[in-house]
């Protein structure tokens, strides 16, 4: 779940849903409150597990944390060496997630199309507006954390995709995570050739605070909406992702215009590879 949270097109919420622990996760997150914090400070772990399913949440949290750091190193390398191939793969993954949502939307009526149209308009407006560039402002970083946590709660909506739209995907999910990773090795005395990046460490802290705040506030609101208006939300997401796909068009991230040649045909194969990964995982998870 931690790994897929970093990949645009696959939401942690969708993974939780397909693997069967989504409802348990949502119900556990909804219970988090001041009493939870008080028991945590008192180290009353048995009470925490009885009232808040703390060990279940801890397993999820540790998995996310470990996956975040291991995946960020790989993504950093791939962005440097194969940037357009990475974006091509991401495009295919996002497209596949939309295909899954469309496939799951079995009943179509006028309300379905109105919901999709509403999401489509929002997505198109974002696509044709001035692209958002990387922004290191700490308040904006906090907002990015607050918003991106939606991907963990809403199946089908990728938090990483939202960060791409907000312009801070690489800053928050690659550069900042690697800065924390490097600092950890320095503290262990294993990184003689590394150095602390205080700015990126501050950004990581603010992003984490935004994510935690979003999780505590949005989990109650979004869980209510998901449990009561699931189909409508999925339809809005279908429209939104379709309308905003242009943002992740791979050739937006190069200085070259798209043209038909062998290299770009290879990039299209990477798109199909990304699409295949998501569809294969979805099929495998449903069988399990």
Secondary structure, 3 states (H helix, E strand, C coil): CHHHHCCCCCCHHHHHHHHCCHHHHHHHHHCCCHHHHHHHHCCCHHHHHHHHCHHHHHHHHHHHHHHHHHHHHHHHHHHHHCHHHHHHHHHHHHHHHHHHHHHHCCCCCHHHHHHHHHHHHHHHHHHHCCCCCCCCCHHHHHHHHHHHCHHHHCCCCCHHHHHHHCCCHHHHHHHHHHHHHHHHHHHCCCCCCCCCCHHHHHHHHHHHHHHHHHHHHHHHHHHHHHHHHHHHHHHHHHHHHHHCHHHHCHHHHCCCCCCCCHHHHHHHHHHHHHHHHHHHHHHHHHHC
